[in-house]
Amino acid sequence: MTRKPDEPVTLDANASRRCFLKTAGAWTIGLGATAPAMSALAEALTTKPYAEAKTGKRWAMVIDTRACNEKANCDACSRACHVSHNVPHFDDPHHEIKWIWPETWKHTFEAETHENIPATVAARRVVVLCNHCENPPCVRVCPTQATWKREDGIVMMDMHRCIGCRFCVVGCPYGSRSFNWKDPRPNIANLEWSYPTRSKGVVEKCTFCEERLAKGLMPACVEACDREGNKAMIFGDLGDPNSKVAEILRQSYTIRRKASLGTAPHVFYLV
Amino acid sequence: MHHGGKIIFGLVVFVTLVTFPIWFTGATGNTGYVPEPKLPAGGGRCVESREYMKAWHMDLLNQWRDLVVRNGQRVYISKTYGTEHPMSLSDMTVQSCMSCHNDKAAFCDSCHTYVGAEPYCWECHNIPTPGMAQLQPLTAKPPLPAAPATDEPAPTPATDEGVTP
């Protein structure tokens, strides 16, 4: 339909635009309303935890550095952890992946120590792992909520959601996080079938063995330490005043790594 | 029409190439091919009906993933049967997906390859070897949920669902 240059815009032209907008609006609403029905996600699924799951208000760990050093060069905890979680071994330290490992006293307690402490203490090796902070910096910097703090205090990782930006690696003041620069699979000596590996490009760390707690088991490191007879790692619910960890913290003086940063670590060390 | 012959020849070549999958399949007599995923020996049923699993397994698995990892839920209660099942893709110590469907190539891949779906589950989740026992010896206290109550429908026999395609 042609219109002369001086002819005013007729109502017809407006009407067809209105008509178009109305139709488009109706379609949008219609599609929006039917979309949920087209997905199985429309209905909430009925689920529950395992009956024997260990639950706690605030999981925490106490590490007795005296008992830990009774056996020289014992690495039962880190071996148990790394085997059960398919943590790969790389010779190149740039590619190293670790969840729990022994560190020197000086490196662990840089701010908490000085050069005049007893030589026996300064010589101790200290087991370090994710501190499951009350105020975790890694969680604050994660852009995808791939890492978050659970209700029970565990700082969890969702490998499905990690985009490998490594902000958390930088944010963590304890070096508890490792990035998979390479495909880890070729470097896993004995595959634990029931635990997934990671893929290249995600960050991983200790999760306080949430997958074992869910089945009613203690963390692998604690179990291994007990098996060795050291009993240097005590894991429990700090929210329960009758728990072993709560009792130890009440009765003995414990220290935490870099507590002055305000992260409120929940791995405590007995000196 | 300038260069009409060349243009028509070019069009014929183009159409021939674009329709290659159609006429090639027709010529080799594979038009009726339907993937037949091999179901686990011993029959039984899945957590929901066959039709539901065929249509929605990917949605169900996606939702299981979030429920397990993010919400700490581990046991699924079947909508159809009311029975309880561990929500796990590849944990071989429980009755997970791969504990039953332990031959990925014959089960998962037969359809996924056909439709060109490439789920990235297996970049991390381990693929059990076909020879692997259906259930690995439990390394810990069996975390299987309790048996369903007696008034629930019993698992259907092998011949009912899940064997013939």
Interface residues (C-beta under 8 A of the other chain):
Chain A: S39 A40 L41 E43 L45 T46 T47 K48 P49 Y50 A51 E52 A53 W148 R150 M156 D158 M159 H160 L191 W193 S194 Y195 P196 T197 R198 S199 E210 R212 A214 K215 G216 L217
Chain B: Y52 A55 W56 D59 L60 N62 Q63 W64 R65 L67 V69 R70 N71 G72 Q73 R74 V75 Y76 I77 K79 P86 M87 S90 D91 M92 T93 Y120 E123 C124 H125 N126 P128 M132 Q136 T139 A140 K141 P143 P145 A146
